[in-house]
Amino acid sequence: DQLCNTVATARWFTEARQAQADTFAMVEQITTPTCWLVAGDDPIADAAASRRVQQRLKAASEFHDLAGFRHEVFNEARRDVPFALMRNFIKHQLR
């Protein structure tokens, strides 16, 4: 996010890649329900890769492909959409 940082270090990159690999390898052990709010037009992160991880979950999950959204879904002009989806997810989890 260039509003916060202008440089991604090599260390950040390698650590982020390792965290992604660890998550993918252990995804079937996740037991907490999750809500995936994925930016459909993200130029940085691959929405299809997120979907592949979500589909391997054994825990309850929701996947929302937010077409027209870019990387930071809560910073979009239409941020009411992901906020509403998250509120609804939390509301249903508290039942």
C-alpha positions in Angstrom: 0.0 0.0 0.0 1.9 3.1 -1.2 -0.1 5.3 1.1 1.7 3.6 4.0 5.0 2.3 2.5 6.8 2.9 -0.8 9.3 0.0 -0.5 8.7 -3.8 -0.1 12.0 -5.3 1.0 13.3 -8.6 -0.2 12.9 -9.9 3.4 9.2 -8.9 3.4 8.7 -10.7 0.1 10.4 -14.0 1.3 8.5 -13.9 4.6 5.2 -13.3 2.9 5.8 -16.1 0.5 6.7 -18.5 3.4 3.6 -17.5 5.3 1.4 -18.2 2.3 3.1 -21.6 1.8 2.6 -22.4 5.5 -1.1 -21.4 5.4 -1.7 -23.5 2.2 0.0 -26.5 3.8 -1.9 -26.3 7.0 -5.3 -25.0 5.8 -7.1 -28.2 6.6 -6.2 -27.7 10.3 -8.1 -24.4 10.5 -11.2 -24.9 12.6 -12.4 -21.3 13.0 -15.1 -20.1 10.6 -13.7 -17.6 8.0 -15.1 -15.0 5.7 -13.2 -14.3 2.5 -13.6 -10.8 1.0 -11.6 -11.1 -2.1 -11.0 -8.2 -4.5 -12.0 -9.5 -7.9 -9.9 -7.0 -9.8 -6.8 -7.1 -7.5 -3.6 -6.4 -9.5 -1.5 -7.7 -6.6 -3.1 -10.8 -5.1 -4.5 -13.6 -7.2 -8.2 -14.1 -6.4 -8.2 -17.6 -7.8 -5.4 -18.6 -5.5 -7.4 -17.3 -2.5 -10.4 -19.4 -3.8 -8.2 -22.5 -4.0 -7.2 -22.1 -0.3 -10.7 -21.4 0.8 -12.0 -24.5 -0.9 -9.6 -26.7 1.0 -11.0 -25.5 4.4 -12.9 -28.0 6.5 -14.2 -25.3 8.7 -17.3 -23.3 7.7 -16.4 -20.4 5.4 -17.9 -17.9 3.0 -16.1 -16.6 -0.1 -17.1 -13.3 -1.7 -15.5 -12.3 -5.0 -15.9 -8.6 -5.1 -15.9 -7.8 -8.8 -14.6 -4.3 -9.5 -12.7 -4.1 -6.2 -9.0 -3.8 -6.0 -6.5 -4.8 -3.3 -7.8 -3.0 -0.2 -11.6 -3.8 -0.1 -12.2 -1.8 3.0 -10.6 1.3 1.4 -12.8 1.2 -1.7 -15.4 3.9 -2.6 -18.0 1.1 -2.2 -16.6 -0.1 1.1 -20.1 -0.5 2.4 -20.3 -3.7 0.5 -17.5 -5.6 2.3 -18.5 -4.1 5.6 -22.1 -5.4 5.2 -20.8 -8.8 4.2 -18.6 -9.0 7.3 -21.3 -7.7 9.6 -23.7 -10.4 8.2 -21.0 -13.1 8.6 -20.3 -12.1 12.2 -24.0 -11.9 13.0 -24.6 -15.4 11.8 -21.6 -16.8 13.6 -22.8 -15.4 17.0 -26.1 -17.4 16.8 
